[in-house]
Amino acid sequence: MTTYMIVRRYQNACRGGVVERGLSLEEAQAHCRNPETSSKTATSSWAVTLTEKRGPRFDGYEDEGSFL
C-alpha cells in the first residue's frame, strides 16, 4: 500500500520539513484540506504566530515511496 507524508513548505524556504508520515491518501488529503494548514486561511492563534515567526507557509503531501 502506498503511504504519504505531509511536508510543510515556507515561501522563504526556512525550515520546512516532514510533519507526519505513514498516512493513507485520504488522510493526507484531509490534512491538507484543513484551513489551518495554510497561512493564507489559518485563523487559530498558533497558526497565526507560526506565520508571524516564519512567514507564509502551506502543507502538502507526497508519496513516501518517491524518496526511496
C-alpha positions in Angstrom: 0.0 0.0 0.0 1.2 3.5 -0.9 1.7 5.8 2.1 2.0 9.6 2.1 3.8 12.2 4.2 2.8 15.7 5.0 5.5 18.3 4.0 5.4 21.8 5.3 6.8 24.4 2.9 7.6 28.1 3.5 7.6 30.9 1.0 11.1 31.9 2.1 12.3 28.3 2.3 13.1 28.4 6.0 12.9 25.2 8.0 10.3 23.3 6.0 10.1 19.6 6.5 8.1 16.5 7.1 5.3 17.0 9.6 3.8 13.5 9.5 4.4 10.1 7.8 2.6 6.9 7.1 -0.8 8.4 6.0 -3.3 7.0 3.6 -4.1 9.2 0.6 -7.5 10.1 2.2 -5.8 11.1 5.5 -3.2 13.2 3.6 -5.8 14.9 1.6 -8.0 15.6 4.7 -5.0 17.1 6.5 -4.3 19.4 3.5 -7.9 20.5 3.2 -7.9 21.8 6.8 -7.7 25.6 6.5 -5.2 25.8 9.4 -2.6 24.1 7.3 -2.1 27.2 5.1 -1.1 30.7 6.4 -3.5 32.2 3.8 -6.5 30.6 5.5 -5.4 29.9 9.1 -7.1 31.7 12.0 -6.0 29.8 15.1 -3.6 31.6 17.4 -0.8 29.0 17.0 -1.0 29.2 13.2 -1.0 33.0 13.1 2.0 33.0 15.5 3.8 30.5 13.3 3.2 32.7 10.2 4.5 35.8 12.1 7.7 33.9 13.1 8.5 32.0 9.9 6.5 33.6 7.1 3.8 32.3 4.7 3.5 28.5 4.5 1.4 25.6 3.4 1.3 21.8 4.0 1.3 19.5 1.0 1.6 15.7 0.7 3.9 13.5 -1.2 4.2 9.7 -1.9 6.7 8.4 0.6 8.0 5.9 -2.0 9.3 8.7 -4.2 12.1 9.2 -1.6 13.5 5.6 -1.6 
